[in-house]
Amino acid sequence: MQYEHYLRDESGVNRRNIVDNRVHCCLYFISPSGHGLKPLDIEFMKTLHSKVNIIPVIAKADTLVPTELAKFKKKILDEINENGIMIYTGGEMDDDENRELKTCMPFAVVGSNTLLEVGKKRVRGRLYPWGVVEVENAQHCDFAQLRNVLIRTHMQDLKDMTVNVHYENYRSGRLGARGALLPESTTAETGSTNRLSEADRKLAEKEEELRKMREMMERMKQQMRAGQAV
């Protein structure tokens, strides 16, 4: 995990050339089913929301008409609130700067690698029998607004939230656990034993996380099988 790597480097002797690979934002893509979040979406976002800034994104938004999309966005936000999932809402930014973020959340985007000729302009979009969906047209999807939030208006705030909230919570928890588990040692032999105990504890934590993830995936598979059977 990047937080663990950063904490290890930060606690080392040479801290001048620390490489910061911490993730400042997670774009969580949601299937445009029109039926709300899947149980797996809820579980994963609950797992992630205390570790990283989450911005929910509806993929393939051109599969929904505007009225369907508006209802789907509202349903997604309602379910996020009902399940206590913390998504990125702008942090310390003021209302004017957050207007675009709050208006579009969750962002509905369309992707395309194809350049098309529209009105004597070359645009990136998707061609349909009834017309063209332009990726960067704010009237067609929220791609341009999402890009603006990520690399212009909210980039620094996303970084600040990572450093001051998510990483600080992780760091405090790790240091607190380390202090509780590692007693003071006055001999080299005891110090070596403590280091081994710490390594064993980390390994046990990783194995427990993997076990919980496997159990969660198995529950999701059983729920999906039950739904298909009905």
C-alpha positions as CSV (number, residue, x, y, z in Angstrom):
1,M,0.0,0.0,0.0
2,Q,1.3,3.5,-0.9
3,Y,0.6,4.9,2.6
4,E,2.8,2.2,4.1
5,H,5.6,2.9,1.7
6,Y,5.5,6.6,2.3
7,L,5.3,6.1,6.1
8,R,8.4,3.8,6.0
9,D,10.3,6.4,3.9
10,E,9.2,9.2,6.1
11,S,10.4,7.3,9.2
12,G,13.8,6.6,7.6
13,V,17.1,8.3,8.1
14,N,17.2,10.0,4.6
15,R,14.0,11.9,4.1
16,R,15.1,14.4,1.5
17,N,14.3,12.4,-1.6
18,I,11.0,10.7,-0.7
19,V,9.0,9.7,-3.7
20,D,5.3,10.4,-3.1
21,N,3.2,7.8,-4.9
22,R,0.1,8.3,-2.7
23,V,-3.2,8.2,-4.7
24,H,-5.1,11.5,-4.3
25,C,-8.3,10.5,-6.1
26,C,-10.3,7.3,-7.0
27,L,-12.7,7.6,-9.9
28,Y,-15.2,4.8,-9.1
29,F,-17.0,3.8,-12.3
30,I,-20.6,2.8,-11.9
31,S,-22.5,0.7,-14.5
32,P,-25.3,2.7,-16.2
33,S,-27.9,0.1,-15.3
34,G,-30.5,2.6,-14.1
35,H,-31.2,0.5,-11.1
36,G,-28.8,2.0,-8.5
37,L,-25.7,0.7,-6.9
38,K,-24.9,-3.0,-6.8
39,P,-24.0,-4.6,-3.4
40,L,-20.5,-5.0,-4.6
41,D,-20.3,-1.2,-5.4
42,I,-21.4,-0.4,-1.8
43,E,-18.9,-2.9,-0.2
44,F,-16.0,-1.6,-2.2
45,M,-16.7,2.1,-1.7
46,K,-17.1,1.4,2.0
47,T,-13.7,-0.2,2.0
48,L,-12.1,2.6,0.1
49,H,-13.7,5.8,1.5
50,S,-11.5,6.0,4.6
51,K,-8.3,5.6,2.5
52,V,-8.8,7.8,-0.6
53,N,-11.0,10.6,-2.1
54,I,-13.8,8.9,-4.0
55,I,-15.5,10.6,-7.0
56,P,-18.3,8.4,-8.4
57,V,-18.6,8.3,-12.2
58,I,-21.3,6.9,-14.3
59,A,-19.8,5.1,-17.3
60,K,-21.3,5.0,-20.8
61,A,-23.7,7.7,-20.0
62,D,-24.9,7.9,-23.6
63,T,-26.9,4.7,-23.0
64,L,-29.4,6.7,-20.9
65,V,-31.7,9.5,-22.0
66,P,-31.4,12.8,-20.0
67,T,-34.5,12.1,-17.8
68,E,-33.2,8.6,-17.0
69,L,-29.8,9.9,-16.2
70,A,-31.1,12.6,-13.9
71,K,-33.1,10.0,-12.0
72,F,-30.2,7.6,-11.9
73,K,-27.9,10.3,-10.5
74,K,-30.3,11.1,-7.7
75,K,-30.7,7.4,-6.9
76,I,-26.9,6.9,-6.7
77,L,-26.5,9.9,-4.4
78,D,-29.4,8.7,-2.2
79,E,-27.9,5.2,-1.8
80,I,-24.5,6.6,-1.1
81,N,-26.0,8.7,1.7
82,E,-28.1,5.8,3.0
83,N,-25.1,3.6,3.3
84,G,-22.8,6.1,5.0
85,I,-20.3,6.2,2.1
86,M,-18.1,9.3,2.2
87,I,-17.4,10.7,-1.3
88,Y,-15.3,13.8,-2.1
89,T,-17.5,16.9,-1.8
90,G,-15.0,19.7,-2.2
91,G,-13.2,19.7,1.1
92,E,-12.3,23.3,2.1
93,M,-13.4,24.9,-1.2
94,D,-16.0,27.6,-1.1
95,D,-19.5,27.2,-2.6
96,D,-18.7,29.0,-5.8
97,E,-15.8,26.7,-6.5
98,N,-17.8,23.6,-5.5
99,R,-20.9,24.5,-7.6
100,E,-19.7,22.5,-10.7
101,L,-18.7,19.6,-8.5
102,K,-22.0,19.4,-6.7
103,T,-24.1,20.0,-9.8
104,C,-22.6,17.1,-11.8
105,M,-22.0,14.6,-9.0
106,P,-22.0,11.7,-9.8
107,F,-20.3,12.6,-13.1
108,A,-21.7,11.0,-16.2
109,V,-19.1,10.5,-18.9
110,V,-18.7,9.1,-22.4
111,G,-15.4,7.8,-23.8
112,S,-14.2,7.5,-27.3
113,N,-10.9,7.3,-29.2
114,T,-12.5,8.3,-32.5
115,L,-12.2,11.7,-34.1
116,L,-15.3,12.8,-36.1
117,E,-16.1,15.8,-38.3
118,V,-18.9,17.9,-36.7
119,G,-19.7,21.3,-38.1
120,K,-16.3,21.7,-39.8
121,K,-14.6,20.7,-36.5
122,R,-12.8,17.5,-35.6
123,V,-14.2,16.3,-32.2
124,R,-13.7,13.2,-30.2
125,G,-17.1,11.4,-30.0
126,R,-19.3,8.5,-30.7
127,L,-21.4,8.2,-34.0
128,Y,-25.0,7.0,-33.9
129,P,-27.7,6.8,-36.6
130,W,-29.4,9.8,-34.9
131,G,-26.2,11.9,-34.5
132,V,-22.9,12.3,-32.6
133,V,-22.2,12.3,-28.9
134,E,-19.3,14.6,-28.3
135,V,-17.0,13.7,-25.4
136,E,-16.0,17.2,-24.5
137,N,-19.4,18.8,-25.1
138,A,-20.8,19.8,-21.7
139,Q,-24.4,19.4,-23.0
140,H,-23.7,15.7,-23.9
141,C,-21.8,14.5,-20.8
142,D,-19.8,15.6,-17.8
143,F,-16.3,14.7,-19.1
144,A,-15.2,18.3,-19.4
145,Q,-16.4,19.2,-16.0
146,L,-14.7,16.2,-14.4
147,R,-11.4,17.1,-16.1
148,N,-11.8,20.6,-14.9
149,V,-12.3,19.5,-11.3
150,L,-9.4,17.0,-11.4
151,I,-6.7,19.2,-13.0
152,R,-7.7,22.8,-12.4
153,T,-10.1,23.8,-9.6
154,H,-9.7,20.9,-7.1
155,M,-6.3,19.3,-7.7
156,Q,-4.6,21.0,-4.7
157,D,-7.6,20.3,-2.4
158,L,-7.6,16.6,-3.3
159,K,-3.9,16.5,-2.4
160,D,-4.5,18.4,0.9
161,M,-7.4,16.0,1.8
162,T,-5.0,13.0,1.2
163,V,-2.2,14.4,3.3
164,N,-4.2,16.0,6.1
165,V,-7.1,13.5,6.5
166,H,-6.6,10.1,4.9
167,Y,-2.8,9.7,5.3
168,E,-2.8,11.3,8.7
169,N,-5.5,8.9,9.9
170,Y,-3.5,5.9,8.5
171,R,-0.3,7.2,10.1
172,S,-1.9,7.8,13.5
173,G,-3.4,4.3,13.5
174,R,-0.1,2.6,12.4
175,L,2.0,4.5,15.0
176,G,-0.6,3.9,17.7
177,A,-0.6,0.1,16.9
178,R,3.1,0.0,16.8
179,G,3.5,1.7,20.1
180,A,1.0,-0.7,21.7
181,L,2.5,-3.8,20.3
182,L,6.2,-3.1,20.6
183,P,7.5,-2.8,24.2
184,E,10.6,-0.9,25.0
185,S,13.7,-3.0,24.5
186,T,17.1,-2.4,26.0
187,T,19.1,-5.3,24.4
188,A,19.9,-6.1,20.8
189,E,18.4,-9.6,21.2
190,T,15.0,-8.2,22.3
191,G,15.1,-5.6,19.6
192,S,15.6,-8.3,17.0
193,T,12.6,-10.3,18.5
194,N,10.4,-7.2,18.3
195,R,11.3,-6.7,14.6
196,L,10.3,-10.3,13.9
197,S,7.1,-9.9,15.8
198,E,6.2,-6.7,13.8
199,A,6.9,-8.6,10.5
200,D,4.7,-11.5,11.7
201,R,1.9,-9.1,12.6
202,K,2.0,-7.4,9.2
203,L,1.8,-10.7,7.5
204,A,-1.1,-11.7,9.7
205,E,-2.9,-8.4,8.8
206,K,-2.4,-9.0,5.1
207,E,-3.7,-12.6,5.3
208,E,-6.8,-11.4,7.3
209,E,-7.5,-8.7,4.7
210,L,-7.3,-11.3,1.9
211,R,-9.5,-13.7,3.8
212,K,-12.2,-11.0,4.3
213,M,-12.0,-10.0,0.6
214,R,-12.4,-13.6,-0.5
215,E,-15.4,-14.0,1.8
216,M,-17.0,-10.8,0.5
217,M,-16.5,-11.9,-3.1
218,E,-18.0,-15.3,-2.4
219,R,-21.1,-13.6,-0.8
220,M,-21.5,-11.4,-3.8
221,K,-21.3,-14.4,-6.2
222,Q,-23.9,-16.2,-4.1
223,Q,-26.2,-13.1,-4.2
224,M,-25.8,-12.9,-8.0
225,R,-26.6,-16.6,-8.5
226,A,-29.7,-16.2,-6.3
227,G,-30.8,-13.2,-8.4
228,Q,-30.3,-15.0,-11.6
229,A,-32.2,-18.1,-10.3
230,V,-35.2,-15.8,-9.5
